[in-house]
Amino acid sequence: MPPTHRIPGRARRTSLGAALATGVALTAGLAATAPAGTATAAGPDPADRRTQSVEYFTGPGAHPRHAEIPAAEPLFTKERAAIQGDGDVVPIVQAGPTGSKLDVVFIGDGYTASQQEDFHADVRAKWAKVSAVEPYTSYKSLFNVWAVDAVSRQSGVSGDPTNGTVKDTALDSAFYCDGIERLLCVDTNKVESYAKKAADPDLVIVLANSTKYGGAGYNDITSPSGYDGIATASSDNAQSDQVLVHETGHSLGKLADEYWYDEYGTYTGAEPWETNTSKRTAAQLTAQKKKWYRWIGRTSPDGGTVGAYEGGGYYPRGLYRPTPNSIMRTLGREFNLPGREAMIAGFHRHASVLTPVTPTDKEVRRDAKVSVRVADGIRPRWYVDGREARQARGDSTVSPRALGVPADGRDHELTARATDRTPAVRDPKLRRLLTDSLTWRVTR
């Protein structure tokens, strides 16, 4: 695993300061080539030996680092009760039903009861910055955004501005986690309790009320609420949105880190499972038709030409990355072409190409109007009992009767299908994620 800072043992929650010391963060997309290690703490209880690894950022434009810290402890009954009575859910962006959209859930920390509107404004501002990065910009219509109000007793977060600053907040957000100034940890058990108040969280972001640069990634979480990972960032730092974009490369794109540590030497393990690191050279990728071979030779939005550049997945030798310097290597950069492809596929794992305007769980009559919503440039096709009604290609609203549903006293099936034919996705396996269909039963 990457070089880490370690702390011995597992701090007990005997005070607010101890609770802050036990804030947890999970590894942001640790590559299969560098499995997370576990430090053994003193004590006979196996639970006391649990530690977890977190990715953090020392500053804008810097390569990430990792630290190993204790896992969060279970919540007390009093803490669970306080959370149960808190956590209003406020819609920020509503693009469609939660089941057909990717639902991003922001939870605020360090915002008092009188500052919740400030939190909502910070969510809007932060999402505007994240969604200004491709491929988010081209796929804004796939996202719902929600704010979950977590009311803190004090404004601000611990560790801001100094290590001695302690604030009583809903999620125990704290800089100087594990003694590292820019590492912004939270109590993930509390985050989970707030996140599940939203209907269908797919991505969870903790926004700490702070101007201090920092953040963390928690992308190996398998949550009972169904989301893959948590990211933390400060609300009012101009560069903190780049932390979020990088972390979603892990959680949504399933991308590996493309940076390395010189002390790792030469990689000799198995072929990594992530799509953006490989043991193969550009010539081998092309000859064997593996991973990002379809993009080799193309000019990439992060600069340079797609090929196979040595260094990645934490190793300076023996592993290759697609481009010299994408956002998976250095904050402030763009996703490279293979990275964009993976991100778009990740979006579509949670969101559908088609959104029903007319509910599909109710029967419709032959003379009714049936409507769907699609993104710009996507042309739905309509089928009656499996046969395409070509005259309706591209229409978002149709009448079953006009499409030829017969008045024969029987029920019939009306289906809409749509495909996102973006050239940014070339892998046929990933392209299958970009096709969806909806079906209605037309009654007699």
The 8 nearest C-alpha neighbors of each residue, nearest first, counted from 0:
[[1, 33, 35, 34, 36, 2, 29, 313],
 [2, 0, 3, 65, 313, 33, 64, 260],
 [3, 1, 65, 0, 4, 64, 66, 260],
 [4, 2, 66, 65, 67, 1, 5, 64],
 [3, 5, 66, 67, 6, 2, 65, 177],
 [6, 4, 67, 3, 68, 66, 7, 177],
 [5, 7, 68, 8, 177, 4, 67, 69],
 [8, 6, 40, 5, 9, 41, 39, 38],
 [9, 7, 40, 41, 10, 6, 48, 47],
 [8, 10, 69, 47, 11, 7, 40, 48],
 [9, 11, 21, 17, 8, 12, 20, 69],
 [12, 10, 13, 17, 9, 18, 21, 72],
 [13, 11, 18, 17, 14, 10, 15, 21],
 [12, 14, 11, 17, 15, 18, 16, 10],
 [15, 13, 17, 16, 12, 18, 11, 19],
 [14, 16, 18, 17, 19, 13, 167, 12],
 [17, 15, 19, 14, 18, 20, 165, 13],
 [18, 16, 20, 14, 12, 19, 15, 13],
 [19, 17, 12, 15, 21, 20, 16, 14],
 [18, 20, 16, 17, 21, 22, 171, 15],
 [19, 21, 17, 18, 22, 16, 176, 10],
 [22, 20, 18, 19, 71, 69, 10, 23],
 [23, 21, 186, 185, 184, 19, 20, 71],
 [24, 22, 70, 71, 186, 185, 184, 187],
 [23, 25, 53, 217, 184, 52, 51, 216],
 [24, 26, 217, 53, 52, 51, 219, 218],
 [25, 27, 53, 52, 217, 54, 29, 28],
 [28, 26, 218, 216, 217, 54, 29, 249],
 [27, 29, 249, 218, 26, 30, 255, 219],
 [30, 28, 27, 26, 33, 34, 31, 255],
 [29, 31, 32, 33, 255, 28, 312, 34],
 [30, 32, 33, 34, 271, 29, 272, 273],
 [31, 33, 30, 271, 34, 268, 312, 269],
 [32, 34, 0, 30, 31, 29, 35, 1],
 [35, 33, 0, 31, 32, 36, 29, 30],
 [36, 34, 0, 33, 52, 37, 29, 26],
 [37, 35, 0, 34, 38, 52, 51, 67],
 [36, 38, 50, 39, 35, 51, 49, 67],
 [37, 39, 50, 40, 36, 48, 49, 5],
 [40, 38, 48, 37, 41, 49, 8, 50],
 [39, 41, 8, 48, 7, 38, 42, 47],
 [40, 42, 8, 39, 43, 48, 47, 7],
 [41, 43, 44, 47, 40, 48, 45, 8],
 [42, 44, 45, 41, 47, 48, 46, 40],
 [43, 45, 47, 46, 42, 48, 41, 40],
 [46, 44, 47, 48, 43, 49, 42, 40],
 [45, 47, 44, 48, 49, 43, 70, 9],
 [48, 46, 45, 44, 49, 9, 42, 40],
 [47, 49, 40, 39, 45, 46, 50, 8],
 [50, 48, 46, 47, 70, 69, 51, 37],
 [51, 49, 69, 70, 68, 37, 38, 48],
 [50, 52, 67, 68, 25, 70, 69, 24],
 [51, 53, 67, 26, 25, 66, 68, 65],
 [54, 52, 26, 25, 24, 65, 66, 216],
 [53, 55, 65, 216, 27, 26, 215, 64],
 [54, 56, 215, 64, 182, 63, 65, 214],
 [57, 55, 63, 58, 64, 181, 213, 61],
 [56, 58, 181, 61, 55, 63, 59, 213],
 [57, 59, 61, 56, 60, 212, 213, 181],
 [60, 58, 61, 238, 330, 57, 331, 56],
 [59, 61, 330, 329, 331, 58, 62, 332],
 [62, 60, 58, 59, 329, 57, 63, 330],
 [61, 63, 329, 328, 64, 56, 60, 258],
 [64, 62, 56, 55, 61, 54, 57, 65],
 [63, 65, 55, 54, 56, 62, 66, 1],
 [66, 64, 54, 3, 53, 55, 1, 2],
 [65, 67, 3, 4, 53, 52, 68, 5],
 [66, 68, 52, 5, 51, 3, 4, 53],
 [67, 69, 50, 51, 52, 6, 5, 66],
 [70, 68, 50, 9, 21, 51, 49, 23],
 [71, 69, 23, 50, 49, 51, 72, 21],
 [72, 70, 23, 21, 22, 186, 69, 187],
 [71, 73, 74, 70, 21, 12, 188, 11],
 [74, 72, 75, 71, 188, 189, 76, 70],
 [75, 73, 78, 79, 72, 76, 188, 189],
 [74, 76, 78, 77, 79, 73, 80, 72],
 [77, 75, 79, 78, 80, 74, 81, 73],
 [76, 78, 80, 75, 79, 81, 74, 82],
 [79, 77, 75, 81, 80, 76, 74, 82],
 [80, 78, 76, 82, 81, 77, 83, 74],
 [79, 81, 83, 77, 78, 82, 76, 84],
 [82, 80, 78, 83, 84, 79, 77, 85],
 [83, 81, 85, 79, 84, 80, 78, 86],
 [82, 84, 80, 81, 85, 79, 86, 192],
 [85, 83, 82, 81, 80, 86, 79, 87],
 [86, 84, 82, 83, 87, 149, 81, 150],
 [85, 87, 148, 149, 147, 193, 88, 82],
 [86, 88, 148, 147, 85, 89, 149, 196],
 [89, 87, 147, 146, 86, 148, 197, 145],
 [88, 90, 146, 145, 147, 91, 87, 148],
 [91, 89, 145, 92, 146, 144, 93, 88],
 [90, 92, 144, 145, 89, 146, 93, 123],
 [93, 91, 144, 143, 90, 94, 145, 142],
 [94, 92, 143, 95, 90, 91, 144, 142],
 [93, 95, 143, 140, 142, 92, 141, 100],
 [94, 96, 93, 100, 97, 354, 99, 143],
 [97, 95, 98, 99, 100, 94, 354, 93],
 [98, 96, 100, 99, 199, 95, 102, 101],
 [97, 99, 96, 100, 199, 350, 101, 349],
 [98, 100, 350, 351, 97, 96, 354, 95],
 [101, 99, 350, 97, 141, 142, 98, 102],
 [100, 102, 142, 350, 349, 141, 143, 201],
 [101, 103, 143, 201, 200, 144, 142, 100],
 [104, 102, 144, 202, 203, 201, 143, 145],
 [103, 105, 145, 203, 146, 200, 144, 202],
 [106, 104, 204, 146, 205, 203, 145, 147],
 [107, 105, 147, 205, 146, 206, 204, 148],
 [106, 108, 206, 149, 205, 207, 148, 118],
 [109, 107, 207, 110, 170, 169, 208, 206],
 [108, 110, 155, 154, 208, 168, 156, 151],
 [111, 109, 154, 114, 151, 108, 150, 115],
 [110, 112, 151, 114, 150, 113, 154, 152],
 [111, 113, 150, 114, 115, 110, 151, 152],
 [112, 114, 111, 115, 116, 110, 117, 150],
 [115, 113, 117, 111, 110, 112, 116, 118],
 [116, 114, 118, 117, 113, 112, 110, 119],
 [115, 117, 119, 118, 114, 120, 113, 121],
 [118, 116, 120, 114, 115, 119, 121, 110],
 [117, 119, 115, 121, 116, 120, 122, 107],
 [120, 118, 116, 122, 121, 117, 115, 123],
 [119, 121, 117, 123, 118, 122, 124, 116],
 [122, 120, 118, 124, 119, 123, 125, 234],
 [121, 123, 119, 125, 120, 124, 126, 118],
 [124, 122, 120, 126, 121, 125, 127, 119],
 [123, 125, 121, 127, 122, 126, 120, 128],
 [126, 124, 122, 128, 127, 123, 121, 129],
 [125, 127, 129, 123, 128, 124, 130, 122],
 [128, 126, 124, 130, 125, 129, 123, 131],
 [129, 127, 131, 125, 126, 130, 240, 124],
 [130, 128, 126, 131, 127, 132, 240, 125],
 [129, 131, 135, 136, 127, 132, 128, 126],
 [130, 132, 136, 128, 129, 127, 133, 135],
 [133, 131, 130, 135, 129, 136, 134, 128],
 [134, 132, 135, 136, 131, 137, 130, 334],
 [133, 135, 136, 137, 339, 132, 138, 343],
 [136, 134, 133, 130, 138, 137, 132, 139],
 [137, 135, 133, 130, 131, 134, 138, 139],
 [136, 138, 134, 135, 139, 133, 140, 130],
 [139, 137, 135, 140, 136, 141, 134, 142],
 [138, 140, 141, 136, 142, 135, 137, 130],
 [139, 141, 138, 142, 94, 374, 137, 143],
 [142, 140, 100, 139, 138, 350, 101, 94],
 [143, 141, 101, 100, 140, 139, 102, 94],
 [142, 144, 102, 93, 92, 94, 101, 103],
 [143, 145, 92, 103, 91, 102, 104, 142],
 [146, 144, 90, 104, 91, 89, 105, 103],
 [145, 147, 105, 89, 88, 104, 106, 148],
 [148, 146, 88, 106, 86, 87, 105, 89],
 [147, 149, 86, 87, 150, 107, 146, 106],
 [150, 148, 86, 107, 169, 147, 108, 85],
 [149, 151, 111, 112, 110, 148, 169, 152],
 [152, 150, 168, 111, 169, 153, 109, 110],
 [151, 153, 167, 111, 168, 150, 154, 169],
 [154, 152, 151, 167, 111, 166, 168, 109],
 [153, 155, 109, 110, 111, 151, 156, 152],
 [154, 156, 109, 208, 209, 153, 166, 110],
 [157, 155, 109, 166, 172, 173, 159, 158],
 [158, 156, 165, 173, 166, 164, 159, 174],
 [157, 159, 174, 162, 164, 161, 173, 160],
 [160, 158, 161, 157, 156, 164, 174, 211],
 [159, 161, 158, 164, 162, 211, 157, 163],
 [162, 160, 158, 159, 163, 164, 157, 175],
 [161, 163, 158, 164, 175, 159, 160, 174],
 [162, 164, 161, 165, 158, 157, 160, 159],
 [163, 165, 158, 157, 161, 162, 159, 166],
 [164, 166, 157, 163, 158, 167, 156, 16],
 [167, 165, 157, 156, 168, 153, 164, 155],
 [166, 168, 153, 152, 151, 165, 171, 169],
 [169, 167, 151, 109, 171, 170, 152, 166],
 [168, 170, 151, 171, 108, 149, 150, 109],
 [169, 171, 172, 186, 168, 185, 189, 108],
 [172, 170, 168, 185, 19, 186, 169, 173],
 [173, 171, 185, 170, 184, 156, 157, 183],
 [174, 172, 157, 183, 184, 158, 156, 176],
 [173, 175, 183, 158, 176, 182, 180, 181],
 [176, 174, 180, 179, 178, 182, 158, 177],
 [175, 177, 178, 174, 182, 179, 184, 173],
 [178, 176, 179, 175, 68, 6, 20, 4],
 [177, 179, 175, 176, 180, 162, 182, 174],
 [180, 178, 175, 177, 176, 182, 181, 174],
 [179, 181, 175, 174, 182, 178, 176, 162],
 [182, 180, 213, 179, 57, 174, 183, 175],
 [181, 183, 174, 176, 55, 179, 180, 214],
 [184, 182, 174, 214, 173, 215, 213, 181],
 [185, 183, 22, 173, 172, 176, 23, 24],
 [186, 184, 172, 22, 171, 187, 170, 23],
 [185, 187, 22, 189, 188, 170, 23, 171],
 [188, 186, 190, 189, 185, 191, 23, 71],
 [189, 187, 191, 190, 186, 192, 71, 73],
 [188, 190, 192, 187, 191, 186, 170, 193],
 [189, 191, 187, 193, 188, 192, 194, 186],
 [192, 190, 194, 188, 189, 193, 187, 195],
 [191, 193, 189, 190, 194, 195, 188, 82],
 [192, 194, 190, 191, 195, 196, 86, 189],
 [195, 193, 191, 196, 192, 197, 190, 200],
 [194, 196, 197, 193, 224, 192, 191, 198],
 [195, 197, 194, 193, 198, 86, 88, 192],
 [198, 196, 195, 199, 194, 200, 88, 104],
 [197, 199, 196, 200, 195, 97, 102, 194],
 [198, 200, 197, 97, 201, 102, 98, 224],
 [201, 199, 102, 226, 202, 104, 197, 103],
 [200, 202, 226, 102, 103, 101, 199, 227],
 [201, 203, 103, 226, 200, 104, 227, 102],
 [204, 202, 104, 229, 105, 103, 230, 228],
 [205, 203, 105, 230, 229, 231, 104, 206],
 [206, 204, 231, 106, 105, 107, 230, 207],
 [205, 207, 107, 232, 234, 233, 231, 106],
 [206, 208, 233, 108, 234, 209, 107, 109],
 [209, 207, 109, 155, 234, 108, 233, 110],
 [210, 208, 233, 211, 234, 207, 235, 155],
 [209, 211, 235, 236, 233, 234, 212, 208],
 [212, 210, 209, 236, 213, 233, 159, 160],
 [213, 211, 236, 239, 233, 181, 210, 58],
 [214, 212, 181, 183, 182, 232, 233, 211],
 [213, 215, 232, 183, 231, 182, 55, 242],
 [214, 216, 55, 231, 54, 230, 183, 182],
 [215, 217, 230, 27, 54, 246, 218, 229],
 [218, 216, 25, 229, 228, 27, 24, 26],
 [217, 219, 228, 27, 250, 220, 28, 216],
 [220, 218, 217, 26, 228, 25, 28, 221],
 [221, 219, 228, 218, 222, 227, 217, 25],
 [222, 220, 227, 219, 223, 226, 225, 228],
 [221, 223, 224, 225, 226, 220, 227, 191],
 [222, 224, 225, 221, 226, 191, 195, 220],
 [225, 223, 222, 195, 226, 200, 199, 191],
 [224, 226, 222, 223, 201, 227, 200, 221],
 [227, 225, 201, 222, 202, 200, 224, 228],
 [228, 226, 221, 220, 250, 218, 202, 201],
 [227, 229, 218, 220, 217, 250, 219, 226],
 [230, 228, 217, 203, 204, 218, 216, 202],
 [231, 229, 216, 204, 215, 217, 205, 243],
 [230, 232, 205, 214, 215, 204, 206, 216],
 [233, 231, 214, 206, 239, 213, 207, 234],
 [234, 232, 207, 209, 206, 235, 236, 208],
 [233, 235, 208, 206, 207, 209, 236, 121],
 [236, 234, 210, 209, 233, 237, 208, 121],
 [235, 237, 210, 239, 238, 212, 234, 233],
 [236, 238, 239, 235, 240, 212, 210, 234],
 [239, 237, 240, 236, 241, 59, 212, 242],
 [238, 240, 241, 242, 236, 232, 237, 233],
 [239, 241, 243, 242, 238, 129, 244, 125],
 [242, 240, 244, 239, 243, 238, 330, 331],
 [241, 243, 239, 245, 240, 244, 246, 214],
 [244, 242, 240, 246, 241, 245, 247, 230],
 [243, 245, 241, 247, 246, 242, 129, 240],
 [246, 244, 248, 242, 243, 247, 327, 241],
 [247, 245, 243, 248, 249, 244, 216, 242],
 [248, 246, 250, 249, 244, 251, 245, 243],
 [247, 249, 252, 245, 246, 254, 251, 250],
 [250, 248, 253, 28, 254, 247, 246, 252],
 [249, 251, 247, 218, 253, 248, 227, 228],
 [252, 250, 345, 247, 253, 248, 249, 342],
 [251, 253, 342, 248, 341, 345, 254, 249],
 [254, 252, 249, 250, 251, 248, 273, 255],
 [255, 253, 249, 252, 248, 273, 275, 274],
 [256, 254, 30, 273, 28, 257, 312, 275],
 [255, 257, 327, 312, 258, 328, 311, 254],
 [258, 256, 311, 328, 327, 312, 320, 255],
 [257, 259, 328, 311, 313, 256, 312, 310],
 [313, 260, 258, 314, 311, 315, 310, 312],
 [259, 261, 313, 262, 263, 314, 315, 258],
 [262, 260, 263, 315, 264, 259, 314, 313],
 [261, 263, 260, 264, 314, 315, 259, 2],
 [264, 262, 314, 261, 260, 265, 315, 313],
 [263, 265, 262, 261, 315, 314, 316, 266],
 [266, 264, 316, 317, 314, 267, 263, 315],
 [265, 267, 317, 268, 314, 316, 318, 264],
 [268, 266, 265, 317, 269, 278, 318, 270],
 [269, 267, 266, 270, 32, 271, 278, 317],
 [268, 270, 271, 267, 32, 278, 31, 266],
 [269, 271, 278, 277, 272, 268, 32, 276],
 [272, 270, 273, 31, 32, 277, 269, 276],
 [271, 273, 274, 270, 31, 30, 276, 32],
 [274, 272, 271, 275, 254, 255, 276, 253],
 [273, 275, 290, 276, 272, 254, 291, 255],
 [276, 274, 273, 320, 254, 255, 321, 337],
 [277, 275, 320, 319, 274, 273, 271, 318],
 [278, 276, 319, 279, 318, 270, 271, 275],
 [277, 279, 318, 270, 317, 319, 280, 276],
 [280, 278, 277, 283, 284, 281, 319, 318],
 [279, 281, 283, 282, 307, 284, 278, 319],
 [280, 282, 307, 284, 283, 306, 285, 279],
 [283, 281, 285, 280, 284, 286, 279, 287],
 [282, 284, 286, 280, 285, 281, 279, 287],
 [285, 283, 289, 281, 287, 292, 282, 288],
 [284, 286, 288, 292, 282, 283, 287, 281],
 [285, 287, 283, 284, 288, 282, 289, 281],
 [286, 288, 284, 285, 289, 283, 282, 292],
 [289, 287, 285, 284, 286, 292, 290, 293],
 [288, 290, 284, 287, 292, 291, 285, 286],
 [289, 291, 292, 274, 284, 288, 275, 293],
 [290, 292, 293, 294, 337, 289, 295, 274],
 [293, 291, 285, 295, 294, 284, 290, 289],
 [294, 292, 291, 295, 425, 285, 288, 426],
 [295, 293, 292, 297, 291, 305, 296, 336],
 [296, 294, 305, 306, 292, 297, 293, 291],
 [295, 297, 305, 304, 294, 306, 298, 293],
 [296, 298, 305, 304, 295, 294, 299, 306],
 [299, 297, 304, 303, 305, 296, 300, 302],
 [298, 300, 301, 302, 335, 336, 304, 303],
 [301, 299, 302, 335, 333, 298, 336, 334],
 [300, 302, 333, 335, 299, 325, 332, 334],
 [303, 301, 300, 299, 304, 298, 324, 323],
 [302, 304, 298, 299, 322, 305, 301, 323],
 [303, 305, 298, 297, 299, 296, 306, 322],
 [304, 306, 295, 322, 296, 321, 297, 299],
 [305, 307, 295, 321, 281, 304, 322, 296],
 [308, 306, 281, 321, 319, 320, 280, 309],
 [309, 307, 319, 320, 321, 322, 323, 306],
 [310, 308, 319, 318, 316, 320, 307, 315],
 [309, 311, 315, 319, 316, 318, 314, 259],
 [312, 310, 257, 258, 313, 259, 314, 318],
 [311, 313, 256, 257, 314, 30, 259, 258],
 [259, 312, 314, 311, 260, 258, 1, 315],
 [315, 313, 259, 263, 311, 316, 312, 310],
 [316, 314, 310, 259, 261, 264, 311, 260],
 [317, 315, 265, 310, 314, 318, 309, 266],
 [316, 318, 266, 265, 278, 319, 267, 309],
 [319, 317, 278, 277, 310, 316, 311, 309],
 [318, 320, 309, 308, 277, 307, 310, 276],
 [319, 321, 276, 308, 307, 311, 322, 275],
 [320, 322, 307, 306, 305, 308, 275, 319],
 [323, 321, 305, 324, 320, 306, 308, 304],
 [324, 322, 308, 325, 303, 321, 320, 302],
 [323, 325, 322, 328, 329, 301, 326, 332],
 [324, 326, 327, 332, 334, 328, 301, 333],
 [327, 325, 332, 329, 328, 330, 333, 334],
 [328, 326, 256, 325, 257, 329, 245, 248],
 [327, 329, 257, 258, 326, 325, 324, 256],
 [330, 328, 326, 62, 60, 327, 61, 332],
 [331, 329, 60, 326, 332, 241, 59, 61],
 [330, 332, 60, 241, 326, 329, 333, 59],
 [331, 333, 326, 325, 330, 301, 329, 334],
 [334, 332, 301, 326, 325, 335, 300, 331],
 [333, 335, 338, 325, 326, 339, 301, 336],
 [334, 336, 338, 301, 299, 325, 337, 300],
 [337, 335, 339, 338, 299, 340, 334, 300],
 [338, 336, 340, 339, 335, 291, 341, 275],
 [339, 337, 335, 341, 334, 336, 340, 342],
 [340, 338, 342, 336, 341, 337, 334, 134],
 [339, 341, 424, 337, 343, 338, 342, 423],
 [340, 342, 252, 338, 344, 339, 343, 345],
 [341, 343, 252, 345, 339, 344, 340, 338],
 [344, 342, 346, 345, 340, 341, 339, 347],
 [343, 345, 341, 347, 342, 346, 429, 340],
 [346, 344, 342, 251, 252, 348, 343, 347],
 [345, 347, 343, 344, 348, 349, 350, 342],
 [348, 346, 350, 344, 349, 345, 432, 351],
 [347, 349, 345, 346, 350, 344, 432, 351],
 [348, 350, 101, 347, 346, 100, 351, 345],
 [351, 349, 100, 347, 99, 101, 141, 348],
 [352, 350, 99, 353, 347, 435, 100, 354],
 [351, 353, 435, 373, 434, 417, 433, 418],
 [354, 352, 351, 373, 372, 435, 355, 417],
 [353, 355, 372, 371, 99, 356, 373, 95],
 [356, 354, 371, 357, 358, 372, 353, 370],
 [355, 357, 371, 370, 358, 354, 372, 369],
 [356, 358, 355, 370, 369, 359, 371, 368],
 [359, 357, 360, 355, 356, 361, 439, 362],
 [358, 360, 439, 361, 438, 357, 355, 437],
 [361, 359, 358, 362, 439, 440, 438, 357],
 [362, 360, 359, 358, 363, 439, 440, 357],
 [361, 363, 440, 441, 442, 439, 364, 360],
 [364, 362, 441, 442, 440, 367, 361, 365],
 [363, 365, 367, 442, 441, 366, 362, 443],
 [364, 366, 400, 399, 367, 441, 442, 363],
 [365, 367, 400, 364, 398, 399, 368, 401],
 [368, 366, 364, 365, 398, 363, 369, 399],
 [369, 367, 398, 397, 370, 396, 366, 399],
 [368, 370, 397, 396, 357, 398, 367, 371],
 [371, 369, 396, 356, 357, 395, 397, 368],
 [372, 370, 355, 356, 395, 354, 396, 353],
 [371, 373, 354, 353, 355, 395, 356, 370],
 [374, 372, 353, 377, 352, 354, 375, 371],
 [375, 373, 377, 376, 140, 372, 352, 138],
 [374, 376, 377, 373, 378, 140, 372, 137],
 [375, 377, 374, 378, 419, 373, 420, 393],
 [376, 378, 375, 374, 419, 373, 379, 418],
 [379, 377, 393, 417, 376, 392, 380, 394],
 [380, 378, 417, 393, 416, 392, 415, 377],
 [379, 381, 392, 416, 415, 417, 393, 378],
 [382, 380, 415, 388, 414, 387, 391, 416],
 [383, 381, 387, 386, 414, 385, 388, 413],
 [382, 384, 413, 386, 385, 412, 387, 414],
 [383, 385, 412, 386, 411, 382, 413, 414],
 [386, 384, 382, 383, 387, 414, 412, 413],
 [387, 385, 382, 383, 384, 388, 381, 389],
 [388, 386, 382, 389, 381, 383, 385, 380],
 [387, 389, 382, 390, 381, 391, 402, 386],
 [390, 388, 391, 392, 387, 381, 380, 382],
 [389, 391, 388, 392, 402, 387, 381, 394],
 [392, 390, 389, 394, 388, 393, 381, 380],
 [393, 391, 380, 389, 394, 390, 379, 378],
 [392, 394, 378, 379, 391, 380, 395, 377],
 [395, 393, 391, 396, 392, 379, 397, 378],
 [394, 396, 371, 370, 372, 393, 397, 379],
 [397, 395, 370, 369, 394, 371, 368, 398],
 [398, 396, 369, 368, 399, 370, 395, 394],
 [397, 399, 368, 401, 400, 367, 366, 369],
 [400, 398, 402, 365, 404, 401, 366, 397],
 [399, 401, 404, 365, 398, 403, 402, 366],
 [402, 400, 398, 403, 399, 404, 397, 366],
 [403, 401, 399, 400, 404, 388, 398, 383],
 [402, 404, 400, 401, 405, 399, 383, 388],
 [403, 405, 400, 399, 402, 383, 406, 365],
 [406, 404, 407, 403, 400, 408, 365, 411],
 [405, 407, 408, 404, 443, 409, 365, 400],
 [408, 406, 405, 409, 443, 410, 404, 411],
 [407, 409, 443, 406, 410, 405, 442, 411],
 [410, 408, 443, 407, 411, 442, 406, 405],
 [411, 409, 442, 443, 441, 440, 408, 412],
 [410, 412, 441, 440, 384, 409, 442, 413],
 [411, 413, 440, 384, 383, 441, 439, 414],
 [412, 414, 383, 439, 438, 382, 440, 384],
 [415, 413, 438, 382, 437, 381, 439, 412],
 [414, 416, 381, 437, 436, 380, 379, 382],
 [417, 415, 436, 380, 379, 435, 381, 437],
 [416, 418, 379, 434, 435, 380, 378, 352],
 [419, 417, 434, 433, 420, 435, 352, 377],
 [418, 420, 433, 421, 377, 434, 352, 417],
 [421, 419, 418, 422, 433, 377, 424, 430],
 [420, 422, 423, 419, 424, 425, 418, 433],
 [423, 421, 424, 420, 425, 419, 340, 430],
 [422, 424, 421, 340, 425, 339, 336, 343],
 [425, 423, 340, 422, 426, 421, 430, 429],
 [426, 424, 427, 423, 422, 430, 293, 340],
 [425, 427, 429, 428, 424, 430, 293, 340],
 [428, 426, 430, 429, 425, 431, 424, 432],
 [429, 427, 426, 430, 431, 432, 425, 344],
 [428, 430, 431, 426, 427, 432, 344, 424],
 [429, 431, 427, 433, 432, 428, 426, 424],
 [432, 430, 433, 429, 428, 434, 427, 418],
 [431, 433, 430, 429, 434, 347, 344, 348],
 [432, 434, 430, 419, 431, 418, 347, 352],
 [435, 433, 418, 432, 417, 431, 352, 419],
 [436, 434, 417, 416, 352, 351, 353, 418],
 [435, 437, 416, 415, 417, 414, 438, 353],
 [436, 438, 415, 414, 416, 439, 435, 359],
 [439, 437, 414, 413, 359, 415, 436, 412],
 [440, 438, 413, 359, 412, 441, 414, 362],
 [441, 439, 412, 362, 411, 442, 413, 363],
 [442, 440, 363, 411, 364, 410, 362, 412],
 [443, 441, 410, 364, 363, 440, 362, 365],
 [442, 408, 409, 410, 441, 406, 364, 365]]
